[in-house]
Amino acid sequence: MTRARQSSPSYRLVAHAALGLLLAGALCACGGGPSYPNWARVCGRHCAGKPVQVELGGFHTCLRYAGGAVICWGSVRGSRDDVDPAALARFGTDSLYANDPRRATRLVPDMLDVEEMACGTAFCCAVRRERGLWCWGAAGNAVSAGTVGDGDSGDVRLPRPLPGLEDVTHILGTSNDAYLQVQTADRREFLLGPGLTQDITADLQVWPVAISPDCVVSEDGHVYCFGDNYAGERGLGYVTEFPDLDVNYGHWVPVLGIDDAVTVASNGVARCALRATGEVWCWGGQIPSPDLSAVYATPIRVEALDHITDLQAGWYFCALREDHQLLCWGRDDSARGLLHTEGHNGERWEAYAVPDATDVVSMNINGSRICAIRESGEVACNGGYPPEVTEPDSWQYGDLVPIPNLPDLPADFADEPTVVPEAPLDVDGGV
């Protein structure tokens, strides 16, 4: 009987390594796409130098890299006109601002093991690998939850752990400008805010898996919305002119007809849910429909949106399709926003395919600002004060403008000792 020739151990090792690198390039979506747990180690090293998450605050931007590093630029609060730049720290570092505080970016010290991150108007919080929740930013928001600030300002210039939250494993999101909701492995949920660390587990009637400022998604796929119902914002099938007379006001009542939601987004008047089918269903007022003046108290499907993988809202809505095309709609009141295209003065009520946004793997919206991460690892943004890149006159309406000179971290960055450059890494603008 003829036996197949067996390769030597060294040959097999080389072959497996080559195959691993080949498959890593093919299977590892560095910033989006499907997850392959068995390839976590290979994918981690393959993608360590690429940004996978972007978070927008009021006046700052932060990037999380696949290897766990965090890079930020911008101001912790306010514009250069209403605060003394010398009194503020560069966001996430202990260095003082110089001249224009928004024109430099650098690594946030010692933050090389971040697994999740979320930013509010003037703060950021991150879940570190087996080290719990760490936060930094200006006083008067979630960083004030059990954290001692620096000096009289109460600002937290360098990331610090929040006491009692060492077992936080997931950031649910920011429920508004100053508050953050986090969850632990043993299914406890905490609300963090100015001087507040509150265990709200007992108050929950459902276990949330996603939130927006007005709604939550339960783990069984139902959506619950709160507040007024003048335009059918709660999705209960009726509108309420006098909230005090609504028997459901203040109660957990699911939105009609949705039982498979994966996330929800809202901008006040309109609410939309991304369903497990990849469809987007919306309710309330000013939603993409044949009649913009209509109020939809019951969710309707947005026919032009299919195969959607992510849904977010600021002043307007954006959806990410599985082919990496970015689509947006709504009203943008900023001077040079993404929806300010020829013939459209900041209003687009159809699902608008953003030009040159066919390779987006991740995005984040805050107000009129949006930043997107491309498949190549490039980060491109629109909106902000002052503009994210160069001078305002160089912008074209509706553009996503690349952020130049972002550091290109090596693939094995996460395995290196903590090294923070003494000199800032220059960026020609940004907030």
N, C-alpha and C positions, 0 to 999 in steps of 0.2 A: 504494500500500500504506500502510495506516495504521500508524504507529509509536506504541508506548506512550509516554506522557509520562514523561520521566525527572525524578525529584526532584532538587532542588539538593543540593550537598554538605552544606550546613549543615542542611537538612531531614533528610537521611539520618543525619547525626551525632546529631541530637536523637532521632530515632526509634530508632537503635541503642542509645543510652544508656538510653532509657526501657524498651526491650525487655530490656536487660541487667539493669536493676534489678528488673523484673518476674520474669524467670527466676531471678535470684539468690534472691529470696524464695521461689520455688517449689522450686528444685533444691538449694539449699545447706542441708544438714542440719547445723546448727551444734552438733555434739556427737554425731552418730551418723548412721546411714543410709548410703546409697550415696555413692561418691566420683565426682566429675566433674572429671577433671584439666584439661580445657579451660577450666573456669570457676574455676581456682585463684585468679587475681587478683581476680576479681569476688567470689567467695565469701569470700576472705580479708578484704576490706574490709567486706563485709556482716556477717560474723560476728565481727569483731575484738573487739567488746565483750561477747561471750558466753563463759562458761566452757565448755570442751569436755572437760576431764579433771579428775577429783578423785582425789587420792592421800592415803591415811591412813597415818600412822606410829603409833608407840605412844602419843604424847601430842600429836600435831600433825596439822594438816590443810593441804593445799596445793591450790590451783586453778591450772590452766593455761588461759589464755584463748586463743581462736582466733588473735588477733593476735600471740601469743607471750609475753605478760606472765605472771608468776607471782605469786600472792598466797598468803601463809601466815599461819596463826595457831596458837598453842599453845606447848608447851615442848619443848626438845630432848631432855630426859630427865627421868624421875621426876615424882612428884607434889609438890605444894607442901609436903607434910609431911616429905619426906625429903631435900630439897635446899634450899640457900639461894637464893631467887629472884634476889637481887642478884648472884649469881655467874654467872648464865646470861644469854645474849643472847636477845632475842626471836628466834624462829626465822626464820632467813634475813636478819637485819638486824644492825647493830652497836649497836643501842640496848639498854640494860639494862632488865630487867623492873621494873615498878613494881607494888606491891600484889599484884594477881592477874595473873600473867603470861599467862593464857590468854584475856583479855578484849579483846584488840586484834588487828587484822589490818592488814597494809600490804603494799605492793608489795615484792618482793625486789629490791634495788637492781641496776640494769643488766641485769636478766634480761627483756629484751623481745623476744627472738628464739628462744624455746624451742620445739622441735618435738616432743620427747618428754620424759617425766619419770617417775621411779619413786621411791618412798620406802620405806625400811626403818623399823625401830623408832625410830631416833633420827637419821636422816639422809635427805637427798634428793639425787638426781643428775638432771641434765638434759642432753639433747643440744641444743646451740645451733646455729643456722644457720651452717654453714661454720666453726664454732669448736670443735667437738669436745665432750668431756664435761666438765662442771663439777659440783662437789659441795659440800655444806655440811651441818653438823650436829655432833653430839657425837663425841668421839674413841672409838676402839675398834670401828670398823666400816669400811665401804668408803671413807669420807672419809679414812681414815688411809693409803690406798694412794698413797704418794708425795706426800702433801699435808702441808705444815708447818702445825701448828695454831697457835692464838693463846695465847701464854703457857704456863703450867704445865699447864693443863687439857688441851691438845691439841685443844680444840674448834675447829671451823672456822666462824666466825660469819658470814662473808660467802662467797658462792659463789666457788670458785677452780677453775681448770683443773687436771686431773690430768695430770702430765707423761707424755708418750709416748702419750697417748690423744686427740690432736688430730683423728684421722681416724675416731673412733667415729661411726657413723651410726645405730645402733639399740640401744636398751636392751631386752634380752631379758626381764629381770625380776629380782626379788629371790628368790634361792633359799632364804634363810631370813632371820632378823632382821638379820644383820650383813653379809651378802654380796650382791654384785650381779654379774650377768653381762651383758656388753655385746659388740657385734659391730661390725666395721669393714666398709667397702665392699669390701675385698679378701678377705673371708671369713676373717677371723681372729676368734677369740673369747677374751675375757679374763674371768677371775674376780677380782673385787676384794673385799678384806676387810681386817681389821686388819693394817696393814703389808704387805699382799700385793697385787701386781699380777702375775698369772700368766697367761701365754698357754697356754690349754688346748686349742688347736686340734688338736694332735697326739694328744690323748687322746680326742677325739670319734670315735665310730664312726658317728655320723649327724650331719647338720647340723640343729640344733634351730631351730624357728620359734616355739615356745612352751614355757614351763616352769611347773611348780608345785614346791612344796618336795620332792616325791617322784617326779615324772615329767617326761618331756620329750616333745614332739611333733616328729617328724622332718619334713623338707620333703616327703617322699612320703606323709605322712598316718598313719604308724604311731606308736604310743605305746609308750614304754619306761618302766617303773617300777622302783624300786630299794628296797632295805631288806628288812624282814621280810615274811613271807608267811603269818602265822598265820591271817589272815582272808581269804586270797585276794587281798591288796592288789596283787599284781603282775599279776593277771589272766592267769595261766598255765594255768588249768584245774584247779589242785590247791592245797591248803593245805600249809604246811610247819611242822611242830611243832618241828623242830630245824634251823635254818638252815644249820648247818655240814654237814649231810648232803644239802643240796639242790645238785645238780650245776649249777644255773643261778644260784646265789647269787653276786652280784658281776659277773655277765655281762649284756650288753645282749641281752635277749630281748624281742621285741615282745609286747604284749598281744594276746590271741587275738581274731580277728574284726573288728578295726578297722584300716582302711587309708585312711580319708579324714578323719581328725581335723583340726580347725583350732585347737583349744585344749584344755587339760586343767586340772582343778581337783581339789584334794584337801584333806582335813582330818585326815589321819592314818589313820583306819580305812577311810574311804570314798574312792573316786576316781571321777571322772566325766569323760567326754570329750564335747565338742560336735563333731558330725560335719558334713560339708559339706552334708548333707541338711537340717540344722536340727534333727535328732534329738539326744537326750541318752542316752548309754549309760553305765551305772555298774557297778562291781564292788567287792568287799570286803564290809564289814559295815555295818549301819545305813543302808541305802539305801532309797529309796522303792519298796516292793514289798509284795505281799500278806502276806508273812511277815517282820516286822522282825527276828526272831531268826535268820533264815537268813543264811548266808555264801555269797556268790556269787563263786566263783573265776573264773568266765567272765562277761564283760560281758553285761548284760541291758538292754533298752530301757526307759526310763521312759515309759510310754504317754501320760501326761498332758502331756508336754513335746514340742511340735512348733513348727516355724517359729522356733527360738531363734537369736538373733544374738550373745549373749554369755553366758558362764558363769564364775562366780567362787565362791570359798569362803574362809571364815574359820573360825569355829566351826561355822557352818552354810553351806549352799549357796544361791545365788541365780542365777536365769536371767532373761535379758531377751528377751522375745518381740518379733517384728518389728512388732507393733502397739503397742509401747512399754509393755506390761504387765510389771510386775516380779513374779516368782514365786519363792518361797523355801521351803526345807524343811530339816529337821535338828533339832539341839538347841542352844538358846541358854541358857547358864548365867548370863547377866547378870541383874540385878534387874529391869530394865525394857526388855528387848530387843524387837526387831522381832517375834519369834515368841511373845511373852508376850501373847496375846490371850485373850479370855474362853473359859474351858473348856480352855485349852491352857497349861500351866505351862512355857512355853519349849520345847515339843516339838511339831513339826508334821511328820508323816511322809508327807503328801501334798503335791503341788505347790500351795502356798498362794498365791492371787492377792492380793497386798498391796493393801488398800483405799487409794484416793487415790494409787495409783502406776500410773496408766494412761498417763502421758505422759513416761516416763523414757527418756532417750537415752544415758545413761552412768552407771556406778556403780563403786564400789570397796568392798571389804570387808577389814577387818583385825580378827581376833578376833571380838568381839561387836559391833563398830562397822560401820555402813554409811552411806555418803553417796551420794546420787543427784542427777544433774543433770536437770532437767525441760526440755521443749521450749522453754519460755519463758526459760530461762537461770537459773531459780531453783535454788538448791542446798538440799536437805533431807536431814537426817541423823537417825540413831537410834543411841543407845549412846554410851559414852565415860565418862571420869572426869576431871574432873566432867562433868555433862551438857553437851551441845553448846550448849544454848540455855536461858536463864533459869534458873529453879530447878526441882529435881526434882519438887516437888509439882504443878507445872503440866503435867507430862507425862501423856499417856494411854498405856497399854500398847499396843505395836504401832504407834505413830505414827512417821511420817517428819516431823520438825519443821523448818520453813524456817529457814535461817540469815538473820537480819535484817541490814540495813544493809551488805550487800556493795557495793563500788563498782561503779557502772555506767560502764564504760569507753566512751568514744566510739568510733564505728565506724572512725575513722581513727587510733585510738590508736597502732597499730604504726608509723605514718608520722611520729609526733611525736618530738622529742628526748627523751632520758631525763630524766624528772622524778620525783623521789621526794618525797612530802610530808614535811614536817618533823614534823607532828603525826600520830599514828596514827589510822587510820580505826576508829572504835569499833564493836565488836560486843558484844552483850549476853551474851557467854558463848562457850564453845567450848574445844576441846582441840586 
